[in-house]
């Protein structure tokens, strides 16, 4: 998901619904933005995660049957990023995952 598309979604939600929470966090190299609002379907949470794109995956250690697992080192891009959108609806106090494409149309 592009930054422009995410901005459009956030603007629409801010204009049309009651915002309960809007936060920005960091986890390792990822930026996580969470938006919780009350909509027609009840309480909805949108979580957008943006992290650097993986350019290469190098094998550091070999797999030896019964002894160890292969270890990997990831090489990340300095310029390219990958965005992921997850959507949840609150049902009985628990967050149930829903299809995020309903917000991008």
Rosetta silent file (secondary structure, phi, psi, omega in degrees, C-alpha in Angstrom):
SEQUENCE: XXXXXXXXXXXXXXXXXXXXXXXXXXXXXXXXXXXXXXXXXXXXXXXXXXXXXXXXXXXXXXXXXXXXXXXXXXXXXXXXXXXXXXXXXXXXXXXXXXXXXXXXX
SCORE:     score description
SCORE:     0.000 S_00000001
   1 L     0.000  133.423 -178.168    0.000    0.000    0.000 S_00000001
   2 L   -80.232  160.641  178.102    1.355    3.384   -0.987 S_00000001
   3 H   -63.022  -35.935 -179.589    1.678    6.339    1.362 S_00000001
   4 H   -65.045  -44.831 -179.611   -0.826    8.293   -0.747 S_00000001
   5 H   -64.640  -43.056  178.311   -3.485    5.587   -0.524 S_00000001
   6 H   -62.847  -40.302  178.020   -2.970    5.235    3.241 S_00000001
   7 H   -60.962  -40.251  177.195   -3.246    9.023    3.590 S_00000001
   8 H   -62.548  -43.210  179.638   -6.577    8.977    1.740 S_00000001
   9 H   -63.111  -46.507 -179.426   -7.906    6.255    4.057 S_00000001
  10 H   -62.081  -44.491  179.197   -6.779    8.121    7.189 S_00000001
  11 H   -59.993  -42.668 -179.914   -8.296   11.403    5.950 S_00000001
  12 H   -65.450  -44.256 -179.872  -11.630    9.713    5.220 S_00000001
  13 H   -64.528  -43.994  179.685  -11.722    7.967    8.610 S_00000001
  14 H   -61.759  -36.065 -177.870  -10.782   11.188   10.462 S_00000001
  15 H   -78.268  -33.706 -169.563  -13.519   13.114    8.635 S_00000001
  16 H  -103.897  -19.060 -171.540  -16.328   10.552    8.886 S_00000001
  17 L  -130.731  164.056  176.815  -15.893    8.594   12.147 S_00000001
  18 E   -79.469  120.020 -178.704  -15.198    8.971   15.859 S_00000001
  19 E   -86.522  127.648  178.852  -11.470    8.332   16.482 S_00000001
  20 E  -100.204  -32.115 -179.668  -10.705    6.343   19.633 S_00000001
  21 E  -158.184  140.075  174.806   -6.941    5.922   19.191 S_00000001
  22 E  -143.485  110.136 -174.686   -4.287    6.989   16.693 S_00000001
  23 E  -133.310  155.704  176.701   -0.716    5.910   17.462 S_00000001
  24 E  -124.177  128.688  179.608    2.686    5.588   15.798 S_00000001
  25 E  -132.770  166.696  173.721    5.204    2.955   16.976 S_00000001
  26 E  -127.094  139.229  176.490    8.510    1.459   15.849 S_00000001
  27 E  -136.381  109.436 -173.285    9.468   -2.216   15.980 S_00000001
  28 L    54.623 -115.434 -179.397   13.040   -2.969   14.844 S_00000001
  29 L   -96.687   -1.095 -175.012   13.144   -1.414   11.351 S_00000001
  30 E   -92.479  146.438  171.604    9.356   -1.279   10.943 S_00000001
  31 E  -106.682  129.549 -177.461    7.054    1.702   11.440 S_00000001
  32 E  -120.875  123.438  176.833    3.617    0.750   12.761 S_00000001
  33 E  -115.800  128.106 -178.016    0.631    3.095   12.632 S_00000001
  34 E  -118.811  133.683  179.879   -2.571    2.072   14.411 S_00000001
  35 E  -130.423  116.313  178.660   -5.948    3.727   13.946 S_00000001
  36 E  -113.208  129.861 -178.877   -8.937    2.658   16.075 S_00000001
  37 E  -146.157  162.710  177.192  -12.334    4.182   15.333 S_00000001
  38 E  -101.626  115.265 -178.529  -16.036    3.588   15.829 S_00000001
  39 E  -117.414 -170.407  179.814  -17.741    2.964   12.492 S_00000001
  40 L   -62.463  -26.842 -179.415  -21.044    1.541   11.252 S_00000001
  41 L   -91.854    8.180 -177.176  -19.749   -2.003   11.905 S_00000001
  42 E   102.509 -152.318 -178.775  -18.703   -1.132   15.473 S_00000001
  43 E   -78.214  128.053 -177.497  -15.150   -0.692   16.695 S_00000001
  44 E  -126.556  140.945  177.188  -12.586   -1.113   13.886 S_00000001
  45 E  -123.447  127.439  174.563   -8.776   -1.165   14.070 S_00000001
  46 E  -110.647  130.477  179.538   -6.501   -0.515   11.082 S_00000001
  47 E  -124.704  118.678  177.713   -2.811   -1.391   11.433 S_00000001
  48 E  -110.390  126.132  178.989   -0.330   -0.297    8.762 S_00000001
  49 E  -115.912  126.593  178.533    3.202   -1.691    8.902 S_00000001
  50 E  -122.063  124.530  179.330    5.963   -0.228    6.720 S_00000001
  51 E  -138.715  159.896  178.349    9.388   -1.874    6.636 S_00000001
  52 E   -62.086  145.319  178.710   12.386   -1.867    4.286 S_00000001
  53 E   -71.732  143.762  177.452   12.140   -4.249    1.334 S_00000001
  54 E   -82.745  122.136  179.614   14.268   -7.416    1.491 S_00000001
  55 E   -91.063  -41.000 -174.657   16.831   -7.397   -1.321 S_00000001
  56 E  -148.033  153.762  178.078   18.694  -10.600   -0.529 S_00000001
  57 E  -128.469  112.611 -177.076   18.594  -13.543    1.874 S_00000001
  58 E  -104.105  138.897  176.797   21.968  -15.070    2.723 S_00000001
  59 E   -85.899  122.086 -178.885   22.449  -18.444    4.391 S_00000001
  60 E   -93.125  -46.850 -179.913   24.809  -18.091    7.353 S_00000001
  61 E  -121.932  152.029 -178.290   24.724  -21.615    8.799 S_00000001
  62 L   -90.827  154.362  176.443   23.881  -24.911    7.137 S_00000001
  63 L   -81.237  126.658  175.503   21.100  -27.250    8.175 S_00000001
  64 E  -121.098  122.519 -173.593   22.376  -30.432    9.797 S_00000001
  65 L   -51.451  120.859  176.206   19.806  -33.087   10.389 S_00000001
  66 L    78.902   -7.160 -176.007   18.861  -33.246   14.050 S_00000001
  67 L  -111.496  -50.866 -177.146   21.523  -30.781   15.139 S_00000001
  68 E  -150.769  164.704  177.586   20.810  -27.278   13.915 S_00000001
  69 L  -107.275  159.006  177.961   18.663  -25.252   11.596 S_00000001
  70 L   -66.386  142.456  176.958   19.811  -22.982    8.822 S_00000001
  71 E  -113.104  142.632 -175.851   20.351  -19.378    9.834 S_00000001
  72 E  -121.157  151.148  171.788   19.663  -16.490    7.509 S_00000001
  73 E  -123.260  125.925 -178.803   20.832  -12.911    7.219 S_00000001
  74 E   -96.627  140.733  175.494   18.557  -10.521    5.380 S_00000001
  75 E  -107.405  122.764 -175.756   19.833   -7.582    3.328 S_00000001
  76 E  -103.307  151.205  177.970   17.400   -4.653    3.356 S_00000001
  77 E   -75.999  144.986  175.672   16.975   -1.839    0.843 S_00000001
  78 E   -83.325  -21.193 -174.070   17.926    1.690    1.849 S_00000001
  79 E  -115.810  -37.070 -175.827   15.293    3.257   -0.399 S_00000001
  80 E   -87.046  142.645  177.195   12.452    0.783   -1.092 S_00000001
  81 E  -128.353  161.630  177.608    9.783   -0.044    1.487 S_00000001
  82 E  -124.494  127.188  179.764    6.950   -2.548    1.751 S_00000001
  83 E  -110.016  143.187 -179.545    3.630   -1.582    3.336 S_00000001
  84 E  -134.308  134.892  179.480    1.056   -3.962    4.763 S_00000001
  85 E  -115.579  129.792  174.935   -2.470   -3.138    5.958 S_00000001
  86 E  -123.224  141.198 -179.374   -4.400   -5.294    8.427 S_00000001
  87 E  -125.331  140.900 -179.215   -7.959   -4.590    9.542 S_00000001
  88 E  -135.054  150.638  174.917   -9.765   -5.898   12.627 S_00000001
  89 E  -123.442  138.618 -179.274  -13.289   -5.596   14.022 S_00000001
  90 E   -81.618  123.384  178.632  -14.066   -5.921   17.713 S_00000001
  91 E  -129.976  110.212  178.706  -16.409   -8.825   18.422 S_00000001
  92 L    62.676   34.880  179.218  -17.157   -9.593   22.071 S_00000001
  93 L    84.189   -3.036  178.929  -14.044   -7.787   23.312 S_00000001
  94 E  -113.783  147.387  177.602  -11.717   -9.662   20.902 S_00000001
  95 E   -86.769  121.029  179.260  -10.231   -8.361   17.638 S_00000001
  96 E  -108.055  128.969 -177.373  -11.388  -10.422   14.641 S_00000001
  97 E   -69.079  138.236  176.243   -9.469  -10.014   11.376 S_00000001
  98 E  -128.219  168.589 -177.885  -11.435   -8.693    8.399 S_00000001
  99 L   -72.631  116.645 -177.979  -10.577   -8.078    4.736 S_00000001
 100 L   -71.392  -12.997 -179.921   -8.701   -4.736    4.478 S_00000001
 101 H   -64.490  -19.648  177.886   -9.669   -4.349    0.805 S_00000001
 102 H   -66.158  -20.512  179.996  -13.045   -2.981    1.946 S_00000001
 103 H   -93.582  -14.653 -174.917  -11.172    0.188    3.029 S_00000001
 104 H  -101.070    2.210 -178.289   -9.132    0.622   -0.151 S_00000001
 105 L   -86.018    0.000    0.000  -11.952    0.685   -2.700 S_00000001
